[in-house]
Amino acid sequence: MELRNIRENWQAAKRRKVTFTTLEQESNVDCESWLERTSIHLERMLEKSINEKNMLRNMAYHYFSRNMVCQARIRNLKAKLKKRSRRQKAQDKLQILAEASLA
């Protein structure tokens, strides 16, 4: 926006046929080049922040998915453990009954 204002002022001054001193001309060129460099720098920073935001979004989705997979695996292992412990208890009861009947 500032760059546009400076250019408009510069173009308006050109149309008015006002002659700038060499020092004023150099300062206008320096100011314009500085604004262009700043604009390029800010565009790069914006691009970088957008890339970082996208990367963070992908990382969040990745870890969310990984968390869901691990939770499902834990539920599956708990169910298997529960089944095995029930079988073991049933076998232990049968062994106790078998020992009691033999004795």
Jmol script that loads the backbone (N, CA, C; Angstrom):
load data "model"
ATOM      1  N   MET A   1       0.819  -1.184   0.000  1.00  0.00           N
ATOM      2  CA  MET A   1       0.000   0.000   0.000  1.00  0.00           C
ATOM      3  C   MET A   1       0.874   1.263   0.000  1.00  0.00           C
ATOM      4  N   GLU A   2       1.873   1.263   0.850  1.00  0.00           N
ATOM      5  CA  GLU A   2       2.782   2.404   0.888  1.00  0.00           C
ATOM      6  C   GLU A   2       3.538   2.532  -0.426  1.00  0.00           C
ATOM      7  N   LEU A   3       3.909   1.383  -0.966  1.00  0.00           N
ATOM      8  CA  LEU A   3       4.626   1.380  -2.233  1.00  0.00           C
ATOM      9  C   LEU A   3       3.764   1.995  -3.326  1.00  0.00           C
ATOM     10  N   ARG A   4       2.494   1.650  -3.319  1.00  0.00           N
ATOM     11  CA  ARG A   4       1.578   2.205  -4.312  1.00  0.00           C
ATOM     12  C   ARG A   4       1.446   3.724  -4.136  1.00  0.00           C
ATOM     13  N   ASN A   5       1.322   4.167  -2.870  1.00  0.00           N
ATOM     14  CA  ASN A   5       1.224   5.606  -2.611  1.00  0.00           C
ATOM     15  C   ASN A   5       2.465   6.345  -3.090  1.00  0.00           C
ATOM     16  N   ILE A   6       3.620   5.780  -2.824  1.00  0.00           N
ATOM     17  CA  ILE A   6       4.861   6.425  -3.246  1.00  0.00           C
ATOM     18  C   ILE A   6       4.925   6.502  -4.765  1.00  0.00           C
ATOM     19  N   ARG A   7       4.551   5.398  -5.409  1.00  0.00           N
ATOM     20  CA  ARG A   7       4.568   5.394  -6.877  1.00  0.00           C
ATOM     21  C   ARG A   7       3.585   6.413  -7.441  1.00  0.00           C
ATOM     22  N   GLU A   8       2.394   6.481  -6.827  1.00  0.00           N
ATOM     23  CA  GLU A   8       1.402   7.457  -7.295  1.00  0.00           C
ATOM     24  C   GLU A   8       1.922   8.878  -7.118  1.00  0.00           C
ATOM     25  N   ASN A   9       2.538   9.148  -5.977  1.00  0.00           N
ATOM     26  CA  ASN A   9       3.116  10.480  -5.755  1.00  0.00           C
ATOM     27  C   ASN A   9       4.218  10.772  -6.760  1.00  0.00           C
ATOM     28  N   TRP A  10       5.024   9.778  -7.010  1.00  0.00           N
ATOM     29  CA  TRP A  10       6.120   9.934  -7.951  1.00  0.00           C
ATOM     30  C   TRP A  10       5.587  10.184  -9.354  1.00  0.00           C
ATOM     31  N   GLN A  11       4.551   9.412  -9.745  1.00  0.00           N
ATOM     32  CA  GLN A  11       3.958   9.601 -11.068  1.00  0.00           C
ATOM     33  C   GLN A  11       3.257  10.950 -11.171  1.00  0.00           C
ATOM     34  N   ALA A  12       2.582  11.368 -10.099  1.00  0.00           N
ATOM     35  CA  ALA A  12       1.926  12.677 -10.101  1.00  0.00           C
ATOM     36  C   ALA A  12       2.966  13.782 -10.233  1.00  0.00           C
ATOM     37  N   ALA A  13       4.081  13.631  -9.540  1.00  0.00           N
ATOM     38  CA  ALA A  13       5.154  14.619  -9.635  1.00  0.00           C
ATOM     39  C   ALA A  13       5.730  14.641 -11.045  1.00  0.00           C
ATOM     40  N   LYS A  14       5.811  13.476 -11.671  1.00  0.00           N
ATOM     41  CA  LYS A  14       6.309  13.402 -13.037  1.00  0.00           C
ATOM     42  C   LYS A  14       5.372  14.157 -13.981  1.00  0.00           C
ATOM     43  N   ARG A  15       4.064  13.967 -13.765  1.00  0.00           N
ATOM     44  CA  ARG A  15       3.080  14.638 -14.611  1.00  0.00           C
ATOM     45  C   ARG A  15       3.125  16.153 -14.415  1.00  0.00           C
ATOM     46  N   ARG A  16       3.404  16.586 -13.215  1.00  0.00           N
ATOM     47  CA  ARG A  16       3.461  18.023 -12.927  1.00  0.00           C
ATOM     48  C   ARG A  16       4.741  18.660 -13.462  1.00  0.00           C
ATOM     49  N   LYS A  17       5.622  17.842 -13.922  1.00  0.00           N
ATOM     50  CA  LYS A  17       6.903  18.302 -14.453  1.00  0.00           C
ATOM     51  C   LYS A  17       7.710  19.075 -13.417  1.00  0.00           C
ATOM     52  N   VAL A  18       7.600  18.579 -12.183  1.00  0.00           N
ATOM     53  CA  VAL A  18       8.405  19.174 -11.124  1.00  0.00           C
ATOM     54  C   VAL A  18       9.762  18.497 -11.162  1.00  0.00           C
ATOM     55  N   THR A  19      10.758  19.282 -11.123  1.00  0.00           N
ATOM     56  CA  THR A  19      12.092  18.694 -11.151  1.00  0.00           C
ATOM     57  C   THR A  19      12.595  18.544  -9.717  1.00  0.00           C
ATOM     58  N   PHE A  20      13.025  17.329  -9.440  1.00  0.00           N
ATOM     59  CA  PHE A  20      13.604  17.062  -8.136  1.00  0.00           C
ATOM     60  C   PHE A  20      15.098  17.297  -8.202  1.00  0.00           C
ATOM     61  N   THR A  21      15.644  17.626  -7.082  1.00  0.00           N
ATOM     62  CA  THR A  21      17.095  17.717  -7.022  1.00  0.00           C
ATOM     63  C   THR A  21      17.652  16.302  -7.063  1.00  0.00           C
ATOM     64  N   THR A  22      18.905  16.166  -7.316  1.00  0.00           N
ATOM     65  CA  THR A  22      19.514  14.831  -7.391  1.00  0.00           C
ATOM     66  C   THR A  22      19.400  14.112  -6.052  1.00  0.00           C
ATOM     67  N   LEU A  23      19.491  14.844  -4.972  1.00  0.00           N
ATOM     68  CA  LEU A  23      19.382  14.236  -3.647  1.00  0.00           C
ATOM     69  C   LEU A  23      17.972  13.696  -3.426  1.00  0.00           C
ATOM     70  N   GLU A  24      16.965  14.462  -3.841  1.00  0.00           N
ATOM     71  CA  GLU A  24      15.581  14.001  -3.710  1.00  0.00           C
ATOM     72  C   GLU A  24      15.329  12.791  -4.594  1.00  0.00           C
ATOM     73  N   GLN A  25      15.874  12.808  -5.786  1.00  0.00           N
ATOM     74  CA  GLN A  25      15.704  11.665  -6.678  1.00  0.00           C
ATOM     75  C   GLN A  25      16.337  10.411  -6.093  1.00  0.00           C
ATOM     76  N   GLU A  26      17.527  10.542  -5.540  1.00  0.00           N
ATOM     77  CA  GLU A  26      18.195   9.396  -4.926  1.00  0.00           C
ATOM     78  C   GLU A  26      17.412   8.878  -3.732  1.00  0.00           C
ATOM     79  N   SER A  27      16.878   9.793  -2.915  1.00  0.00           N
ATOM     80  CA  SER A  27      16.115   9.354  -1.744  1.00  0.00           C
ATOM     81  C   SER A  27      14.833   8.652  -2.167  1.00  0.00           C
ATOM     82  N   ASN A  28      14.187   9.126  -3.242  1.00  0.00           N
ATOM     83  CA  ASN A  28      12.983   8.455  -3.746  1.00  0.00           C
ATOM     84  C   ASN A  28      13.303   7.060  -4.252  1.00  0.00           C
ATOM     85  N   VAL A  29      14.384   6.948  -4.984  1.00  0.00           N
ATOM     86  CA  VAL A  29      14.794   5.634  -5.501  1.00  0.00           C
ATOM     87  C   VAL A  29      15.147   4.712  -4.347  1.00  0.00           C
ATOM     88  N   ASP A  30      15.904   5.227  -3.371  1.00  0.00           N
ATOM     89  CA  ASP A  30      16.285   4.420  -2.213  1.00  0.00           C
ATOM     90  C   ASP A  30      15.047   3.975  -1.438  1.00  0.00           C
ATOM     91  N   CYS A  31      14.134   4.880  -1.236  1.00  0.00           N
ATOM     92  CA  CYS A  31      12.917   4.554  -0.488  1.00  0.00           C
ATOM     93  C   CYS A  31      12.105   3.497  -1.222  1.00  0.00           C
ATOM     94  N   GLU A  32      11.985   3.664  -2.535  1.00  0.00           N
ATOM     95  CA  GLU A  32      11.220   2.709  -3.332  1.00  0.00           C
ATOM     96  C   GLU A  32      11.884   1.336  -3.323  1.00  0.00           C
ATOM     97  N   SER A  33      13.193   1.311  -3.479  1.00  0.00           N
ATOM     98  CA  SER A  33      13.896   0.017  -3.469  1.00  0.00           C
ATOM     99  C   SER A  33      13.808  -0.631  -2.092  1.00  0.00           C
ATOM    100  N   TRP A  34      13.890   0.186  -1.042  1.00  0.00           N
ATOM    101  CA  TRP A  34      13.756  -0.357   0.309  1.00  0.00           C
ATOM    102  C   TRP A  34      12.373  -0.956   0.508  1.00  0.00           C
ATOM    103  N   LEU A  35      11.340  -0.258   0.029  1.00  0.00           N
ATOM    104  CA  LEU A  35       9.976  -0.778   0.151  1.00  0.00           C
ATOM    105  C   LEU A  35       9.796  -2.063  -0.652  1.00  0.00           C
ATOM    106  N   GLU A  36      10.408  -2.118  -1.821  1.00  0.00           N
ATOM    107  CA  GLU A  36      10.322  -3.344  -2.615  1.00  0.00           C
ATOM    108  C   GLU A  36      11.002  -4.505  -1.908  1.00  0.00           C
ATOM    109  N   ARG A  37      12.178  -4.259  -1.345  1.00  0.00           N
ATOM    110  CA  ARG A  37      12.881  -5.322  -0.597  1.00  0.00           C
ATOM    111  C   ARG A  37      12.061  -5.769   0.602  1.00  0.00           C
ATOM    112  N   THR A  38      11.483  -4.791   1.294  1.00  0.00           N
ATOM    113  CA  THR A  38      10.658  -5.124   2.459  1.00  0.00           C
ATOM    114  C   THR A  38       9.441  -5.926   2.039  1.00  0.00           C
ATOM    115  N   SER A  39       8.837  -5.532   0.945  1.00  0.00           N
ATOM    116  CA  SER A  39       7.673  -6.252   0.436  1.00  0.00           C
ATOM    117  C   SER A  39       8.036  -7.693   0.083  1.00  0.00           C
ATOM    118  N   ILE A  40       9.155  -7.878  -0.585  1.00  0.00           N
ATOM    119  CA  ILE A  40       9.612  -9.231  -0.938  1.00  0.00           C
ATOM    120  C   ILE A  40       9.874 -10.046   0.325  1.00  0.00           C
ATOM    121  N   HIS A  41      10.519  -9.415   1.297  1.00  0.00           N
ATOM    122  CA  HIS A  41      10.808 -10.100   2.560  1.00  0.00           C
ATOM    123  C   HIS A  41       9.513 -10.532   3.256  1.00  0.00           C
ATOM    124  N   LEU A  42       8.548  -9.633   3.305  1.00  0.00           N
ATOM    125  CA  LEU A  42       7.276  -9.963   3.964  1.00  0.00           C
ATOM    126  C   LEU A  42       6.522 -11.056   3.218  1.00  0.00           C
ATOM    127  N   GLU A  43       6.600 -11.029   1.896  1.00  0.00           N
ATOM    128  CA  GLU A  43       5.961 -12.100   1.115  1.00  0.00           C
ATOM    129  C   GLU A  43       6.600 -13.445   1.421  1.00  0.00           C
ATOM    130  N   ARG A  44       7.926 -13.462   1.533  1.00  0.00           N
ATOM    131  CA  ARG A  44       8.614 -14.716   1.871  1.00  0.00           C
ATOM    132  C   ARG A  44       8.219 -15.201   3.269  1.00  0.00           C
ATOM    133  N   MET A  45       8.140 -14.263   4.197  1.00  0.00           N
ATOM    134  CA  MET A  45       7.751 -14.648   5.557  1.00  0.00           C
ATOM    135  C   MET A  45       6.322 -15.197   5.582  1.00  0.00           C
ATOM    136  N   LEU A  46       5.425 -14.573   4.820  1.00  0.00           N
ATOM    137  CA  LEU A  46       4.054 -15.048   4.743  1.00  0.00           C
ATOM    138  C   LEU A  46       4.000 -16.441   4.138  1.00  0.00           C
ATOM    139  N   GLU A  47       4.759 -16.655   3.075  1.00  0.00           N
ATOM    140  CA  GLU A  47       4.820 -17.959   2.435  1.00  0.00           C
ATOM    141  C   GLU A  47       5.343 -19.013   3.412  1.00  0.00           C
ATOM    142  N   LYS A  48       6.376 -18.650   4.144  1.00  0.00           N
ATOM    143  CA  LYS A  48       6.966 -19.578   5.116  1.00  0.00           C
ATOM    144  C   LYS A  48       5.964 -19.913   6.216  1.00  0.00           C
ATOM    145  N   SER A  49       5.249 -18.910   6.712  1.00  0.00           N
ATOM    146  CA  SER A  49       4.273 -19.165   7.782  1.00  0.00           C
ATOM    147  C   SER A  49       3.119 -20.026   7.276  1.00  0.00           C
ATOM    148  N   ILE A  50       2.710 -19.827   6.023  1.00  0.00           N
ATOM    149  CA  ILE A  50       1.650 -20.668   5.450  1.00  0.00           C
ATOM    150  C   ILE A  50       2.134 -22.107   5.348  1.00  0.00           C
ATOM    151  N   ASN A  51       3.379 -22.291   4.895  1.00  0.00           N
ATOM    152  CA  ASN A  51       3.939 -23.651   4.807  1.00  0.00           C
ATOM    153  C   ASN A  51       4.020 -24.299   6.186  1.00  0.00           C
ATOM    154  N   GLU A  52       4.463 -23.523   7.185  1.00  0.00           N
ATOM    155  CA  GLU A  52       4.559 -24.068   8.541  1.00  0.00           C
ATOM    156  C   GLU A  52       3.178 -24.433   9.079  1.00  0.00           C
ATOM    157  N   LYS A  53       2.189 -23.590   8.789  1.00  0.00           N
ATOM    158  CA  LYS A  53       0.829 -23.878   9.244  1.00  0.00           C
ATOM    159  C   LYS A  53       0.329 -25.171   8.620  1.00  0.00           C
ATOM    160  N   ASN A  54       0.571 -25.346   7.327  1.00  0.00           N
ATOM    161  CA  ASN A  54       0.146 -26.578   6.656  1.00  0.00           C
ATOM    162  C   ASN A  54       0.870 -27.790   7.229  1.00  0.00           C
ATOM    163  N   MET A  55       2.174 -27.634   7.498  1.00  0.00           N
ATOM    164  CA  MET A  55       2.933 -28.739   8.065  1.00  0.00           C
ATOM    165  C   MET A  55       2.398 -29.105   9.457  1.00  0.00           C
ATOM    166  N   LEU A  56       2.101 -28.097  10.269  1.00  0.00           N
ATOM    167  CA  LEU A  56       1.572 -28.359  11.603  1.00  0.00           C
ATOM    168  C   LEU A  56       0.204 -29.017  11.529  1.00  0.00           C
ATOM    169  N   ARG A  57      -0.611 -28.604  10.560  1.00  0.00           N
ATOM    170  CA  ARG A  57      -1.916 -29.230  10.390  1.00  0.00           C
ATOM    171  C   ARG A  57      -1.750 -30.701  10.020  1.00  0.00           C
ATOM    172  N   ASN A  58      -0.806 -30.982   9.104  1.00  0.00           N
ATOM    173  CA  ASN A  58      -0.551 -32.366   8.715  1.00  0.00           C
ATOM    174  C   ASN A  58      -0.006 -33.176   9.887  1.00  0.00           C
ATOM    175  N   MET A  59       0.873 -32.558  10.677  1.00  0.00           N
ATOM    176  CA  MET A  59       1.419 -33.264  11.839  1.00  0.00           C
ATOM    177  C   MET A  59       0.318 -33.571  12.848  1.00  0.00           C
ATOM    178  N   ALA A  60      -0.570 -32.613  13.075  1.00  0.00           N
ATOM    179  CA  ALA A  60      -1.665 -32.838  14.017  1.00  0.00           C
ATOM    180  C   ALA A  60      -2.544 -33.978  13.533  1.00  0.00           C
ATOM    181  N   TYR A  61      -2.863 -33.997  12.245  1.00  0.00           N
ATOM    182  CA  TYR A  61      -3.681 -35.080  11.703  1.00  0.00           C
ATOM    183  C   TYR A  61      -2.945 -36.410  11.823  1.00  0.00           C
ATOM    184  N   HIS A  62      -1.642 -36.414  11.531  1.00  0.00           N
ATOM    185  CA  HIS A  62      -0.847 -37.639  11.615  1.00  0.00           C
ATOM    186  C   HIS A  62      -0.862 -38.202  13.035  1.00  0.00           C
ATOM    187  N   TYR A  63      -0.591 -37.336  14.024  1.00  0.00           N
ATOM    188  CA  TYR A  63      -0.539 -37.832  15.395  1.00  0.00           C
ATOM    189  C   TYR A  63      -1.919 -38.176  15.936  1.00  0.00           C
ATOM    190  N   PHE A  64      -2.954 -37.479  15.470  1.00  0.00           N
ATOM    191  CA  PHE A  64      -4.314 -37.835  15.861  1.00  0.00           C
ATOM    192  C   PHE A  64      -4.646 -39.233  15.341  1.00  0.00           C
ATOM    193  N   SER A  65      -4.320 -39.495  14.074  1.00  0.00           N
ATOM    194  CA  SER A  65      -4.567 -40.810  13.480  1.00  0.00           C
ATOM    195  C   SER A  65      -3.763 -41.886  14.198  1.00  0.00           C
ATOM    196  N   ARG A  66      -2.512 -41.570  14.479  1.00  0.00           N
ATOM    197  CA  ARG A  66      -1.657 -42.537  15.175  1.00  0.00           C
ATOM    198  C   ARG A  66      -2.200 -42.842  16.570  1.00  0.00           C
ATOM    199  N   ASN A  67      -2.702 -41.814  17.245  1.00  0.00           N
ATOM    200  CA  ASN A  67      -3.295 -41.990  18.569  1.00  0.00           C
ATOM    201  C   ASN A  67      -4.508 -42.900  18.491  1.00  0.00           C
ATOM    202  N   MET A  68      -5.349 -42.701  17.477  1.00  0.00           N
ATOM    203  CA  MET A  68      -6.539 -43.540  17.321  1.00  0.00           C
ATOM    204  C   MET A  68      -6.155 -45.000  17.063  1.00  0.00           C
ATOM    205  N   VAL A  69      -5.132 -45.208  16.242  1.00  0.00           N
ATOM    206  CA  VAL A  69      -4.669 -46.573  15.958  1.00  0.00           C
ATOM    207  C   VAL A  69      -4.158 -47.233  17.234  1.00  0.00           C
ATOM    208  N   CYS A  70      -3.382 -46.493  18.012  1.00  0.00           N
ATOM    209  CA  CYS A  70      -2.844 -47.049  19.259  1.00  0.00           C
ATOM    210  C   CYS A  70      -3.951 -47.346  20.266  1.00  0.00           C
ATOM    211  N   GLN A  71      -4.953 -46.482  20.337  1.00  0.00           N
ATOM    212  CA  GLN A  71      -6.072 -46.745  21.240  1.00  0.00           C
ATOM    213  C   GLN A  71      -6.820 -48.000  20.825  1.00  0.00           C
ATOM    214  N   ALA A  72      -7.016 -48.192  19.530  1.00  0.00           N
ATOM    215  CA  ALA A  72      -7.688 -49.395  19.036  1.00  0.00           C
ATOM    216  C   ALA A  72      -6.855 -50.635  19.366  1.00  0.00           C
ATOM    217  N   ARG A  73      -5.537 -50.520  19.208  1.00  0.00           N
ATOM    218  CA  ARG A  73      -4.655 -51.641  19.526  1.00  0.00           C
ATOM    219  C   ARG A  73      -4.728 -51.982  21.020  1.00  0.00           C
ATOM    220  N   ILE A  74      -4.768 -50.956  21.862  1.00  0.00           N
ATOM    221  CA  ILE A  74      -4.871 -51.178  23.311  1.00  0.00           C
ATOM    222  C   ILE A  74      -6.185 -51.873  23.647  1.00  0.00           C
ATOM    223  N   ARG A  75      -7.285 -51.413  23.046  1.00  0.00           N
ATOM    224  CA  ARG A  75      -8.585 -52.064  23.303  1.00  0.00           C
ATOM    225  C   ARG A  75      -8.554 -53.521  22.874  1.00  0.00           C
ATOM    226  N   ASN A  76      -7.941 -53.782  21.717  1.00  0.00           N
ATOM    227  CA  ASN A  76      -7.846 -55.151  21.215  1.00  0.00           C
ATOM    228  C   ASN A  76      -7.024 -56.024  22.173  1.00  0.00           C
ATOM    229  N   LEU A  77      -5.899 -55.500  22.634  1.00  0.00           N
ATOM    230  CA  LEU A  77      -5.057 -56.274  23.554  1.00  0.00           C
ATOM    231  C   LEU A  77      -5.748 -56.498  24.898  1.00  0.00           C
ATOM    232  N   LYS A  78      -6.498 -55.507  25.375  1.00  0.00           N
ATOM    233  CA  LYS A  78      -7.235 -55.678  26.628  1.00  0.00           C
ATOM    234  C   LYS A  78      -8.288 -56.773  26.490  1.00  0.00           C
ATOM    235  N   ALA A  79      -8.964 -56.802  25.335  1.00  0.00           N
ATOM    236  CA  ALA A  79      -9.982 -57.833  25.102  1.00  0.00           C
ATOM    237  C   ALA A  79      -9.338 -59.219  25.069  1.00  0.00           C
ATOM    238  N   LYS A  80      -8.180 -59.329  24.397  1.00  0.00           N
ATOM    239  CA  LYS A  80      -7.475 -60.617  24.355  1.00  0.00           C
ATOM    240  C   LYS A  80      -7.043 -61.047  25.752  1.00  0.00           C
ATOM    241  N   LEU A  81      -6.517 -60.102  26.529  1.00  0.00           N
ATOM    242  CA  LEU A  81      -6.081 -60.400  27.884  1.00  0.00           C
ATOM    243  C   LEU A  81      -7.251 -60.864  28.745  1.00  0.00           C
ATOM    244  N   LYS A  82      -8.387 -60.196  28.575  1.00  0.00           N
ATOM    245  CA  LYS A  82      -9.570 -60.564  29.343  1.00  0.00           C
ATOM    246  C   LYS A  82     -10.020 -61.991  29.007  1.00  0.00           C
ATOM    247  N   LYS A  83     -10.016 -62.327  27.701  1.00  0.00           N
ATOM    248  CA  LYS A  83     -10.397 -63.675  27.283  1.00  0.00           C
ATOM    249  C   LYS A  83      -9.435 -64.724  27.852  1.00  0.00           C
ATOM    250  N   ARG A  84      -8.135 -64.426  27.759  1.00  0.00           N
ATOM    251  CA  ARG A  84      -7.145 -65.384  28.263  1.00  0.00           C
ATOM    252  C   ARG A  84      -7.246 -65.561  29.770  1.00  0.00           C
ATOM    253  N   SER A  85      -7.473 -64.454  30.479  1.00  0.00           N
ATOM    254  CA  SER A  85      -7.580 -64.584  31.932  1.00  0.00           C
ATOM    255  C   SER A  85      -8.830 -65.370  32.313  1.00  0.00           C
ATOM    256  N   ARG A  86      -9.918 -65.218  31.568  1.00  0.00           N
ATOM    257  CA  ARG A  86     -11.124 -66.014  31.836  1.00  0.00           C
ATOM    258  C   ARG A  86     -10.857 -67.495  31.580  1.00  0.00           C
ATOM    259  N   ARG A  87     -10.174 -67.790  30.458  1.00  0.00           N
ATOM    260  CA  ARG A  87      -9.840 -69.184  30.152  1.00  0.00           C
ATOM    261  C   ARG A  87      -8.944 -69.777  31.242  1.00  0.00           C
ATOM    262  N   GLN A  88      -7.965 -68.989  31.669  1.00  0.00           N
ATOM    263  CA  GLN A  88      -7.039 -69.464  32.692  1.00  0.00           C
ATOM    264  C   GLN A  88      -7.779 -69.751  33.996  1.00  0.00           C
ATOM    265  N   LYS A  89      -8.710 -68.861  34.371  1.00  0.00           N
ATOM    266  CA  LYS A  89      -9.491 -69.078  35.595  1.00  0.00           C
ATOM    267  C   LYS A  89     -10.343 -70.327  35.471  1.00  0.00           C
ATOM    268  N   ALA A  90     -10.929 -70.513  34.286  1.00  0.00           N
ATOM    269  CA  ALA A  90     -11.752 -71.714  34.071  1.00  0.00           C
ATOM    270  C   ALA A  90     -10.884 -72.967  34.151  1.00  0.00           C
ATOM    271  N   GLN A  91      -9.687 -72.926  33.557  1.00  0.00           N
ATOM    272  CA  GLN A  91      -8.796 -74.088  33.622  1.00  0.00           C
ATOM    273  C   GLN A  91      -8.337 -74.355  35.048  1.00  0.00           C
ATOM    274  N   ASP A  92      -8.068 -73.275  35.785  1.00  0.00           N
ATOM    275  CA  ASP A  92      -7.661 -73.443  37.175  1.00  0.00           C
ATOM    276  C   ASP A  92      -8.776 -74.092  37.985  1.00  0.00           C
ATOM    277  N   LYS A  93     -10.016 -73.666  37.759  1.00  0.00           N
ATOM    278  CA  LYS A  93     -11.157 -74.273  38.473  1.00  0.00           C
ATOM    279  C   LYS A  93     -11.289 -75.747  38.128  1.00  0.00           C
ATOM    280  N   LEU A  94     -11.114 -76.073  36.836  1.00  0.00           N
ATOM    281  CA  LEU A  94     -11.197 -77.473  36.420  1.00  0.00           C
ATOM    282  C   LEU A  94     -10.082 -78.298  37.051  1.00  0.00           C
ATOM    283  N   GLN A  95      -8.879 -77.736  37.147  1.00  0.00           N
ATOM    284  CA  GLN A  95      -7.768 -78.452  37.780  1.00  0.00           C
ATOM    285  C   GLN A  95      -8.047 -78.683  39.258  1.00  0.00           C
ATOM    286  N   ILE A  96      -8.589 -77.694  39.914  1.00  0.00           N
ATOM    287  CA  ILE A  96      -8.899 -77.821  41.340  1.00  0.00           C
ATOM    288  C   ILE A  96      -9.957 -78.887  41.534  1.00  0.00           C
ATOM    289  N   LEU A  97     -10.989 -78.881  40.668  1.00  0.00           N
ATOM    290  CA  LEU A  97     -12.041 -79.906  40.767  1.00  0.00           C
ATOM    291  C   LEU A  97     -11.475 -81.286  40.467  1.00  0.00           C
ATOM    292  N   ALA A  98     -10.587 -81.362  39.482  1.00  0.00           N
ATOM    293  CA  ALA A  98     -10.003 -82.651  39.132  1.00  0.00           C
ATOM    294  C   ALA A  98      -9.132 -83.161  40.279  1.00  0.00           C
ATOM    295  N   GLU A  99      -8.367 -82.292  40.914  1.00  0.00           N
ATOM    296  CA  GLU A  99      -7.536 -82.678  42.031  1.00  0.00           C
ATOM    297  C   GLU A  99      -8.398 -83.091  43.224  1.00  0.00           C
ATOM    298  N   ALA A 100      -9.480 -82.365  43.411  1.00  0.00           N
ATOM    299  CA  ALA A 100     -10.376 -82.682  44.537  1.00  0.00           C
ATOM    300  C   ALA A 100     -11.043 -84.033  44.320  1.00  0.00           C
ATOM    301  N   SER A 101     -11.418 -84.348  43.098  1.00  0.00           N
ATOM    302  CA  SER A 101     -12.069 -85.619  42.809  1.00  0.00           C
ATOM    303  C   SER A 101     -11.081 -86.787  42.915  1.00  0.00           C
ATOM    304  N   LEU A 102      -9.817 -86.540  42.622  1.00  0.00           N
ATOM    305  CA  LEU A 102      -8.790 -87.596  42.727  1.00  0.00           C
ATOM    306  C   LEU A 102      -8.401 -87.844  44.180  1.00  0.00           C
ATOM    307  N   ALA A 103      -8.524 -86.864  44.998  1.00  0.00           N
ATOM    308  CA  ALA A 103      -8.080 -86.999  46.362  1.00  0.00           C
ATOM    309  C   ALA A 103      -9.057 -87.679  47.248  1.00  0.00           C
TER     310      ALA A 103
END
end "model"
wireframe off; spacefill off
backbone 0.3
color backbone group
